[in-house]
Amino acid sequence: MIPKVTQETIDLGDGRTILIETGKLAKQADGSVVVRLGDCMLLATAVSARTSNPGVDFLPLTVDYREKFAAAGRFPGGFFKREARPSDSEVLTMRLVDRVLRPLFPNDYHAETQVMIQLMSHDENVMPDALAGLAASAALAVSDIPFYNLISEVRVARVDGKFIINPSRAQLELSDIDMMIGASLDSVAMVEGEMKEISEAEMVEAIKFAHEAIKVQIQAQLRLQEAFGKKEIRTYEGEPEDEAVYAKVKAAAYDKCYAIAQEASGKSERGEKFAAVKEECKALFTEEEYAENADLAGLVGKYFYKTNKEAVRNVILEKGIRLDGRKTTEIRPIWCETDYLPSVHGSSLFTRGETQALATVTLGTSREANQIDSPSEQGEEKFYLHYNFPPFSTGEAKPLRGTSRREVGHGNLAQRALKNMIPADCPYTIRIVSEVLESNGSSSMATVCAGTMALMDAGVQMIKPVSGIAMGLITDGQKFAVLSDILGDEDHLGDMDFKVTGTKDGITACQMDIKIDGLRYDIMEQALNQARDGRMHILGKLVETIATPRPDVKKHAPKIIMRTIPGNFIGALIGPGGKVIQELQKATGTTIVINEVDEQGVVEILGTDPDGIAAVLAKIDSIIFKPEVGEAYEVKVIKMLDFGAVVEYTAAPGNEVLLHVSELAWERTENVADVVKMGDVFMVKYLGVDPKTRKEKVSKKALLPRPPRDENRPPREDKKDAPKG
């Protein structure tokens, strides 16, 4: 039976249309839709378990985004011809969707839930990640899963001063803004992107423009939901509640938590004090009560957290006092150091309060570029940053199970913050690694600061230094407080986490997650302006430590020299089976990489020994040396033959040519050794290619004065008249 298909369209206003369709594919999922723009098609499904697992007190939500190589008519790379672990770009898309969806499920909904988004057909003019949030929300909209506030996400770019929704990759390359915005009808929930030093006002303008487009997409989802037949939201068993227990815990804990929050204590000390109050709350109930009520222990913990959160927030709103005693605009003490690690190419330490990042820079050739090979994008990155967050940074002991989604996301944010400050003509491939050694708030922004100093320490000629700050928000709906340089607890208990990076002249990257509905734009603007003041303060500390990039790379770091040669000489430099280039690298202690660009050979020479680099350059000069007809060149005899001498151009060692015996002198030469000897250096004239032998020809005698004609010499016998026989 042909299924009933329901469709809805979204007009992007520039001739492009997004189609949302449901009812044809994946009908056993709780909700499924296909979203199409051009030839790009995404399938999104949503499934949620009917019951919650016992003891689970959170939403076990998994958002999965995958791009199928078949969607682009390609085979997966490598030996294992099957899609395996998700790429970093897929992980980043998962995070973009997850961060918007997760806060919009009911707080007491704890059933296993999975949202899967798959790229089924690729269009090179469509960036599929910009459609993933719309697809996920639409799949939930046609399901019976409790999800009450529909959302969408769009990418916004600006080309020649004009904003564009969901630009193509070609348009994005011309843009000074690349931002992903996620929002509901009435509230922006997520912002992430990179910019080329835009102002705070320009950023707010871009967010507003994106939000208007999102509203149109949500209205389309509502129409689809209505046309498909809105399902009745399933009933579920929420968390147990007990007002009497809550009242007892709050009465015992609120004032004590309020007092602790005013004490301006450190993370460890404060944690111990809050833990002691929690134990007192547990002691309010007898063993018999715990035995009779299996939920009691969980309720005590939940209500203590709720009470503690309320107390801490009220101290900030009512007294303007933060957990560590700072004012709302105050930045924690900062100290920095560069050149900390003696053997790396560049390093720095950045410590702000109880957050510390150690960054290293490694310099290499284009061979070390990060290769990107996904169905929707192919290319390479010559600048990339990796972020590591070991458990000891928060005083915990946990097993290491590979790079987490959080590490991928934080590293990407720091990379985007710095990458536009790397000069376009920088010859190096650059890798930054940030090791977070301590964490109590915004280690990603510490990574940006440490990365800036490490780059300058390595001698990378950054255009401008970059700093970053994390902002927070506490609001009760009426009063609000914007917090600069938030602690981990302030992030956890607050209503917003807003990270902003930039130079003295503008914003380079941002990441914002809003945990409440209806954030006013005036609060957002205040947060951005307050963030700028904080960034400038932090930037001052960086510049105090290292004001400008070092003029050159360190002695032990590789120097890179770029040389362009005609394309027809590439083979000669490589040699048969790579023999020439391999022997040259071994003899000079260098690394040589050759790339063909526009029929030219771009040669990268990387080495620590200047003499080795000079030897490679000399060899290249020798290989590409091409004498001009009629010009004189100095040569050296390197081999004696019966019929001449093999000479080498002194300006191009290894470039040899035969000096025939007939070109040694004007007089008849019987013995080559009578005129030249091994090692002799003299000038010759280049005569070009002999049309008979098709070999290059040089002459020594052509530079010598021609002797006068001997009048007594008998005329040469004409061979034509000589008798035959």
Secondary structure, DSSP 8 states (H G I E B T S, - for coil): -----EEEEEE-SSS-EEEEEESSS-TTSSEEEEEEETTEEEEEEEEEEEEE-TT--S--EEEEEEE-GGGGT---SSSS-S--S--HHHHHHHHHHHHHHGGGS-TT--EEEEEEEEEEE--TT--THHHHHHHHHHHHHTS-SS--S--EEEEEEEETTEEEES--HHHHHT-SEEEEEEE-SS-EEEEEEEEEEE-HHHHHHHHHHHHHHHHHHHHHHHHHHHHH--------------HHHHHHHHHHHHHHHHHHHTS---HHHHHHHHHHHHHHHHTTS-HHHHHH-TTHHHHHHHHHHHHHHHHHHHHHHHH---TTS--TT----EEEEES-STTSSEEEEEEETTEEEEEEEEEE-GGGSEEEEETTEEEEESEEEEEE--GGGGT------S--HHHHHHHHHHHHHHHTTS-TT--SEEEEEEEEEE-SS-HHHHHHHHHHHHHHHTT---SS--EEEEEEEEE-SS-EEEEES--HHHHHHSSEEEEEEEETTEEEEEEEEE-SS---HHHHHHHHHHHHHHHHHHHHHHHHH--S--SS--TTS-EEEEEEEEGGGHHHHH-GGGHHHHHHHHHHT-EEEEEEETTEEEEEEEES-HHHHHHHHHHHHHHH----TT-EEEEEEEEEETTEEEEEETTSTT-EEEEEGGGT-SS--S-GGGT--TT-EEEEEEEEE-TTT-SEEEESGGGS------TTS-----GGGS---
